[in-house]
């Protein structure tokens, strides 16, 4: 049995550490929690390998924290799927993107109603996929300098350990609401959809990149729709198990009606961005729901 050697994703303490499974049963799956990442499910060999190497994995830490914040069960971190997740993960990369991520998080959690929040640099850096506490402090400093938040800082002792007690300023709210009105499903399209099939994950990721690439063009939007429909086709049987045959047949009538592989003229007659946007989000939301139900209905024992 592997001993508790802390959280290898962050280097922090691992609480509630133990094996997953029935008492007396043989298991190679570990679980633990901490405030930075929420709950982690990780394979025994992968855990020990990360501990031995001693290299932090901020992308995996950020992914686990996002799933925890959304009350979703994270995928099991094992060799293969974990590396695939890091390769295809949609996350904010630049400081500006991380600032926007924090602002949207605050807004969604009650910041639109003037709620105050506390962010601790050591605890909360995975919230916006920062590489560590120092980068989150840089993000917070930029938000303060740009006068987007009202903030009171408190040093908690030690290196890079600051508490930011903050709320959104009125003009930040106006900017966020204007942005959200033009992208009402921004939360969905910024998620990483993780199925049990690496090829599907790659194609879904490619479709999201196509759809979000700027400047947005109809051709790229059409290509994104086609890519998602190609992933949906082999999933028909599995979707029938999740949603029922009748509803799945109705959905695939829609898929096939506008699938360029079956009827190029049909999808090319869509002249407006809003029509392509409707198909894109319908397909992506179906795949996202499938991925979440796949995890929920097939739990690791």
Buried (B, 14 or more C-beta within 10 A) or exposed (E): EEEBEBBBBBEBBBEEBEBBBEEEEEBBBBBBBBBBBBBBBBBBEBBBEBBEEEEBBBBBBBBBBBBBBEEBBBBBBBEEBBBBBBEBBBBBEEBEBBBBBBBBBBBEEEBBEEEBBEBBBBBBBBBBBBBBBEBBBBBBBBBBEEEBBBBEEEEEEEEBBBBBBBBBBEEBBEBBEEBBEEEEEBEBBBBBBBBEBBEBBBBBBBBBBBBBEEEBEBEBBBBBBBBBBBBBEEBBEBBBEBBEEEEBEEBBEBBBEBBBEEEEEEBEEBEEEEBBBBBBBBBBBBBBBBBBBBBEEEEBE
